[in-house]
């Protein structure tokens, strides 16, 4: 069995990197920082036109008809570029929220008791850990929910946060999964052998896509550290020739590549235990690589003008989203304890796991 990327997958990844380089270069990144992370609706529509949000919708529903492995490649590129906004929630809402697939609607997610990202700008909100089975929060219900929320300080200047009201939001006219219309089922991303129908599908797919973003950030900070180590000179030599710096760069690569293998494998299987492992490895790679990149950049790395701190702050935020380190460890331990029953079973998605919300 060949686990290498196909030519089409490589072209998809390369095309997304080229697109983001054109529509979200460093100048636009810095402009987003200056406006405190407020979303650029034109950028959102550009992503929609490129099929970023509709990637996994069936072609007959106006989507691209690809799968979770291809979605992971796009989210990896988004992580490299530090693309802001509730990308995960909007992607998962394609086919459920009108306009999400086309990038006309911004969709965030409300889970657990953590702050909600981009709540004030959202056109809809997915509620709970099984949000794909219910009705999104929108219209008057969403406006009332936003009115009861309060802004909180975010560690990431590109991700405004709100503390949600303590009362659980209920969408007007919400219905259970068994009451969804045939149109809903037709337009929603289909369950396959890779991504079976299960109670926790939303949370685990969200965790995997977030892990892919972490992977992209880890790879980007590795490249930035290696480039700086080759350019910066001390005592007449590039600092990359010093053993301590070599070790830091080697450690960054040694964290990134196992995380990549884990994320890609989890995208193929859709298994919750493998997703937990991928999230754990990707979170560690993103956070520790950003720290080491900052260390290699020295005093310049600590300045506001450098981009290293943006990767570190976003990595911290993502690590607390959807599936925390503690939650992933609990799920892995449960899988080891029930090795004959839990792995690769759709029943595994319904197991109670300590979770985190937010993100989007």
C-alpha positions in Angstrom: 0.0 0.0 0.0 1.4 3.4 -1.0 1.0 6.1 1.6 2.7 8.8 -0.5 0.7 11.8 -1.7 -0.7 11.4 -5.2 0.1 13.8 -7.9 -3.4 15.3 -7.6 -2.9 15.8 -3.8 0.5 17.5 -4.3 -1.0 19.8 -6.9 -3.9 20.6 -4.5 -1.5 21.5 -1.8 0.8 23.5 -4.1 -2.2 25.4 -5.5 -3.5 26.3 -2.0 0.0 27.5 -1.1 0.2 29.7 -4.2 -3.3 31.1 -3.5 -2.5 32.0 0.1 0.7 33.6 -1.1 -1.3 35.8 -3.4 -4.3 36.7 -1.2 -2.7 36.5 2.3 0.9 37.6 2.1 2.8 39.1 5.0 1.4 42.6 4.4 -2.1 41.3 4.7 -1.1 39.3 7.8 0.2 42.4 9.4 -2.9 44.4 8.4 -5.0 41.7 10.1 -3.0 42.1 13.3 -3.4 45.9 13.2 -7.2 45.5 13.0 -7.2 43.1 16.0 -8.0 40.1 14.0 -11.2 41.4 12.4 -12.1 39.2 9.5 -11.6 40.2 5.9 -14.9 39.2 4.2 -13.3 39.5 0.8 -10.6 37.0 1.8 -13.3 34.7 3.2 -15.1 34.8 -0.2 -11.8 34.1 -2.0 -11.4 30.9 0.1 -15.0 29.9 -0.7 -14.5 30.5 -4.4 -11.4 28.3 -4.3 -13.4 25.4 -2.7 -11.7 25.6 0.7 -15.0 25.2 2.6 -16.9 23.1 0.1 -14.0 20.7 -0.5 -15.8 17.7 1.1 -19.3 18.4 -0.1 -20.6 16.0 -2.9 -20.2 17.4 -6.4 -24.0 17.2 -6.9 -24.4 19.5 -3.9 -22.0 22.1 -5.4 -18.9 20.8 -3.6 -15.6 19.4 -4.8 -16.3 15.9 -3.6 -12.9 15.2 -2.0 -12.2 13.7 1.4 -10.6 14.2 4.8 -7.0 13.6 3.6 -7.3 16.4 1.1 -8.9 18.7 3.7 -5.9 18.1 5.9 -3.6 19.2 3.2 -5.5 22.5 2.8 -5.6 23.2 6.6 -1.9 22.4 6.8 -1.3 25.3 4.3 -3.6 27.5 6.3 -1.6 26.9 9.4 1.6 27.7 7.6 0.2 31.1 6.5 -1.4 31.9 9.9 -4.7 32.3 8.2 -7.1 33.8 10.7 -10.8 33.1 11.3 -13.0 30.1 12.3 -11.8 28.0 9.4 -12.6 24.6 10.9 -16.2 25.5 12.0 -17.0 27.1 8.6 -15.6 24.1 6.7 -17.6 21.6 8.8 -20.7 23.8 8.4 -20.6 23.6 4.6 -24.0 22.2 3.6 -25.5 22.9 7.0 -25.3 26.7 7.1 -26.4 28.7 4.0 -23.5 30.5 2.4 -20.8 28.6 4.4 -19.6 26.6 1.4 -19.3 29.7 -0.7 -17.5 31.8 1.9 -20.5 34.1 2.2 -21.1 33.1 5.8 -18.7 33.0 8.7 -19.5 30.1 11.1 -18.0 29.7 14.6 -18.4 27.0 17.2 -19.6 27.0 20.8 -18.3 24.0 22.8 -17.6 23.3 26.4 -17.0 26.4 28.5 -14.1 27.9 26.7 -14.2 31.3 24.9 -15.6 31.4 21.4 -13.6 32.7 18.5 -14.9 35.4 16.2 -18.3 35.3 17.8 -19.2 39.0 17.1 -18.5 38.5 13.4 -20.2 35.1 13.0 -23.3 34.6 10.9 -24.0 31.3 12.6 -22.7 29.1 15.4 -22.4 25.4 15.7 -23.4 24.3 19.2 -22.0 21.4 21.3 -19.8 18.5 20.5 -22.4 16.9 18.2 -23.2 20.0 16.3 -23.6 18.3 12.9 -26.7 16.5 14.3 -28.5 19.7 15.4 -29.5 23.1 14.1 -26.9 25.9 14.0 -27.5 29.0 16.1 -28.5 31.9 13.8 -30.7 34.9 13.4 -32.3 36.3 16.5 -31.1 33.5 18.6 -27.5 34.2 17.7 -27.9 37.9 18.2 -29.3 37.3 21.7 -26.5 34.9 22.4 -23.9 37.4 21.3 -25.5 40.2 23.4 -25.1 38.0 26.5 -21.4 37.2 25.8 -18.6 39.4 26.9 -15.2 40.0 25.2 -12.1 38.5 26.8 -8.5 39.2 26.2 -7.0 36.8 23.6 -3.4 35.7 23.6 -3.5 35.7 19.8 -4.0 39.1 18.3 -5.6 37.5 15.2 -8.3 35.6 17.2 -10.8 37.8 19.1 -12.5 35.8 21.9 -15.8 36.1 23.7 -16.9 34.4 26.9 -20.2 32.8 26.2 -23.2 33.1 28.5 -23.5 30.2 31.1 -26.9 29.1 29.8 -26.6 26.7 26.9 -27.8 28.3 23.6 -30.7 26.6 21.9 -31.4 27.4 18.2 -34.9 28.3 17.3 -36.5 25.4 15.6 -33.6 23.1 16.4 -34.2 19.4 15.7 -32.5 16.1 16.4 -30.5 14.2 13.8 -33.4 11.8 13.3 -35.6 14.8 12.3 -33.2 16.2 9.7 -34.6 16.6 6.2 -33.4 14.6 3.2 -31.9 17.9 1.9 -29.8 18.2 5.1 -28.5 14.7 4.7 -27.7 15.1 1.0 -25.7 18.3 1.4 -23.8 17.4 4.6 -20.3 15.7 4.1 -21.1 12.1 3.7 -20.0 9.4 6.1 -17.6 6.9 4.6 -15.4 4.0 5.7 -12.8 6.7 6.6 -15.2 8.9 8.4 -18.1 6.8 9.7 -21.3 8.2 11.2 -20.9 8.6 14.9 -21.9 10.7 17.8 -18.6 12.6 18.1 -17.8 13.0 14.5 -17.8 16.8 14.6 -15.4 17.1 17.5 -12.9 14.6 16.2 -12.9 16.0 12.7 -12.5 19.4 14.1 -9.6 18.2 16.3 -7.9 16.6 13.2 -8.2 19.7 11.1 -6.8 21.8 14.0 -3.9 19.3 14.2 -3.3 19.9 10.5 -3.0 23.6 11.1 -0.6 23.0 14.0 1.5 20.8 11.6 1.7 23.6 9.1 2.8 26.1 11.7 5.4 23.6 13.0 6.8 23.2 9.5 6.9 26.9 8.8 8.7 27.8 12.1 11.2 25.0 11.3 11.9 26.6 7.9 12.2 30.1 9.4 14.6 28.9 12.0 16.8 27.1 9.5 16.8 30.1 7.2 17.7 32.5 10.0 20.5 30.2 11.2 22.0 30.2 7.7 21.8 34.0 7.3 22.7 35.3 10.8 26.4 35.4 11.5 28.3 35.6 14.8 32.1 35.5 15.2 32.5 35.4 11.4 30.3 32.3 10.9 26.6 31.5 10.4 25.1 30.6 13.7 23.8 27.5 12.0 27.3 26.1 12.2 27.2 26.1 16.0 26.3 22.7 17.5 23.7 24.0 19.9 21.8 25.7 17.1 22.1 22.6 14.9 20.6 20.5 17.7 17.6 22.9 18.0 16.9 22.8 14.3 17.3 19.0 14.2 14.9 18.7 17.1 12.3 20.8 15.3 12.4 18.6 12.3 12.3 15.5 14.5 9.0 16.8 16.0 7.5 17.9 12.8 7.8 14.7 10.7 6.3 12.3 13.2 3.4 14.7 13.6 3.0 14.8 9.9 2.9 11.0 9.6 0.3 10.9 12.5 -1.9 13.6 11.0 -1.9 12.0 7.5 -2.6 8.5 8.9 -5.5 9.8 11.0 -7.0 11.5 8.0 -7.0 8.2 6.2 -8.5 6.1 8.9 -10.7 8.6 10.7 -10.0 6.6 13.9 -10.6 8.6 17.1 -7.6 7.2 18.9 -5.3 8.0 15.9 -6.8 11.5 15.8 -6.0 11.9 19.5 -2.4 10.9 18.9 -2.1 13.2 15.9 -3.5 16.2 17.9 -1.1 15.4 20.7 2.0 15.3 18.5 1.0 18.3 16.4 0.3 20.4 19.4 3.7 19.6 20.9 5.4 20.2 17.5 3.7 23.6 16.9 4.3 25.0 20.5 7.9 23.7 21.0 9.0 24.5 17.5 7.7 28.1 17.8 9.6 28.4 21.1 12.8 27.0 19.5 12.4 29.3 16.5 12.1 32.2 18.8 15.3 31.1 20.6 17.2 30.9 17.4 16.1 34.3 16.3 17.4 35.7 19.6 16.4 39.2 20.7 14.8 39.9 17.4 12.4 37.0 17.8 10.9 38.7 20.9 9.9 41.8 19.0 6.4 42.7 17.8 7.8 43.1 14.2 8.9 39.5 14.0 6.2 36.9 13.1 7.6 34.2 15.4 5.4 35.2 18.3 2.3 35.0 16.2 3.0 31.3 15.5 3.6 30.7 19.2 0.4 32.4 20.4 -1.7 30.7 17.8 -0.2 27.3 18.7 -1.1 27.9 22.3 -4.6 28.7 21.4 -5.1 25.8 19.1 -3.7 23.4 21.7 -6.6 24.2 24.0 -9.2 23.8 21.2 -11.4 20.8 20.5 -9.2 18.1 22.1 -6.6 19.1 24.8 -3.5 17.3 25.7 -5.2 15.8 28.7 -8.2 14.7 26.7 -6.0 13.1 24.0 -4.0 11.2 26.6 -7.2 9.9 28.3 -8.5 8.7 24.9 -5.2 7.0 24.1 -5.1 5.3 27.5 -8.7 4.1 27.0 -7.7 2.7 23.6 -4.8 0.8 25.1 -7.0 -0.5 27.9 -9.6 -1.9 25.5 -7.3 -2.7 22.5 -9.7 -5.3 21.2 -12.8 -3.1 21.2 -12.1 0.6 21.0 -9.7 1.3 18.1 -11.3 1.6 14.6 -14.8 1.3 16.0 -17.4 4.0 15.4 -18.6 3.4 19.0 -15.3 4.9 20.2 -16.4 8.4 19.1 -19.1 8.4 21.8 -16.8 7.8 24.7 -16.6 10.6 27.2 -13.3 12.5 26.9 -12.2 15.6 28.7 -12.6 18.2 26.0 -12.0 21.8 25.1 -14.0 24.1 23.1 -13.5 27.3 21.2 -11.3 27.5 18.1 -13.6 27.4 15.1 
